[in-house]
């Protein structure tokens, strides 16, 4: 059972990866992650109160996620400017990523509906050949669609 769930999760991740590559969003996300890492390095270097790269990365994460705990604060103009750019970049990237995912699922639902309608149309074309039970199933399918 656990193995089946893991396989299903892997399939979904692979589909997500294909969608991101197909739309070009993978490059946008990779660029964003690279910029996030670069910002954390620059902030680590510029800020006297941030002693490790991990603290700088934590700060950047709180900025990007809009959590803003306030446990790490920047004081220099360079760090504050990077914070503004990083937060704007994060908003745009998140919007693009969300739009790609919503569009993908919308198209997936439409495709399933078209396939389902194609099956119904096929049955309607063979109407005289269908058994009583198949006619009842077809009737139920059509009622569900309307």
C-alpha positions in Angstrom: 0.0 0.0 0.0 2.8 2.4 0.9 4.7 1.5 -2.2 1.6 2.3 -4.4 1.3 5.7 -2.8 5.0 6.4 -3.3 4.7 5.3 -7.0 1.6 7.6 -7.4 3.5 10.5 -5.8 6.4 10.0 -8.1 4.2 9.9 -11.2 2.6 13.2 -10.1 6.0 14.8 -9.6 7.1 13.6 -13.0 4.0 15.1 -14.6 4.6 18.4 -12.8 8.2 18.4 -14.0 7.1 17.9 -17.6 4.5 20.7 -17.3 7.1 23.0 -15.9 9.6 22.2 -18.7 6.9 22.4 -21.4 5.8 25.9 -20.2 9.3 27.2 -19.5 8.5 27.8 -15.9 11.3 25.5 -14.8 13.8 28.1 -16.1 12.0 30.8 -14.2 12.0 28.8 -11.0 15.6 27.8 -11.4 16.5 31.5 -12.0 14.6 32.4 -8.9 16.3 29.8 -6.7 19.7 31.0 -8.0 18.8 34.6 -7.2 17.6 33.6 -3.8 21.0 31.9 -3.1 22.9 34.8 -4.5 21.0 37.2 -2.3 21.6 35.2 0.8 25.4 35.2 0.0 25.4 39.0 -0.6 23.4 39.6 2.6 25.7 37.3 4.6 28.7 39.4 3.4 27.1 42.8 3.8 25.3 42.4 7.2 27.4 42.6 10.3 24.7 41.0 12.5 24.3 37.9 10.2 27.2 35.6 11.0 26.4 32.5 8.9 25.1 31.8 5.4 22.4 29.7 7.0 21.1 32.8 8.8 21.1 34.8 5.6 19.3 32.0 3.8 16.8 31.9 6.6 16.2 35.6 6.3 15.7 35.3 2.5 13.3 32.4 3.1 11.2 34.5 5.5 11.2 37.4 3.0 10.1 35.1 0.1 7.5 33.3 2.1 6.2 36.6 3.4 6.4 35.2 7.0 8.8 37.8 8.2 9.4 36.5 11.7 11.7 39.4 12.5 14.3 37.2 14.2 16.8 38.3 11.6 16.9 41.9 10.4 19.0 43.7 7.8 20.3 47.2 8.3 22.5 48.0 5.3 21.1 49.7 2.2 22.4 47.0 -0.1 20.6 44.3 1.9 17.4 46.3 2.1 17.4 46.9 -1.6 18.0 43.2 -2.3 15.1 42.4 0.1 12.8 44.6 -2.0 13.9 43.0 -5.3 13.8 39.5 -3.9 10.3 40.0 -2.5 9.0 41.3 -5.8 10.7 38.6 -7.7 9.1 36.0 -5.4 5.6 37.4 -5.9 6.0 37.3 -9.7 7.5 33.8 -9.7 4.8 32.4 -7.4 2.1 33.9 -9.6 3.6 32.4 -12.7 4.0 29.0 -11.0 0.4 29.1 -9.8 -0.9 30.1 -13.2 1.0 27.2 -14.9 -0.4 24.6 -12.4 -4.0 25.9 -12.6 -3.8 26.0 -16.4 -2.4 22.5 -16.5 -5.2 21.1 -14.3 -7.9 23.0 -16.3 -6.6 21.5 -19.5 -6.5 18.0 -17.9 -10.1 18.3 -16.9 -11.1 19.5 -20.3 -9.2 16.6 -21.9 -11.0 14.1 -19.7 -14.3 15.6 -20.5 -13.6 15.4 -24.3 -12.5 11.8 -24.0 -15.7 10.9 -22.0 -17.8 12.7 -24.6 -16.0 10.8 -27.4 -16.9 7.5 -25.7 -20.6 8.6 -25.4 -20.6 9.7 -29.1 -19.2 6.3 -30.1 -21.9 4.5 -28.3 -24.6 6.8 -29.8 -23.3 5.9 -33.3 -23.7 2.2 -32.4 -27.1 2.7 -30.7 -28.9 -0.1 -32.5 -26.2 -2.6 -31.5 -26.3 -1.8 -27.7 -27.9 -4.1 -25.2 -30.6 -2.9 -22.8 -28.0 -2.6 -20.0 -25.6 -0.6 -22.2 -28.5 1.7 -23.2 -29.3 2.3 -19.5 -25.7 3.1 -18.8 -25.5 5.5 -21.7 -28.7 7.2 -20.5 -27.2 7.6 -17.0 -23.9 9.0 -18.5 -25.9 11.6 -20.6 -28.0 12.7 -17.6 -24.8 13.2 -15.6 -23.4 15.4 -18.3 -26.5 17.6 -18.6 
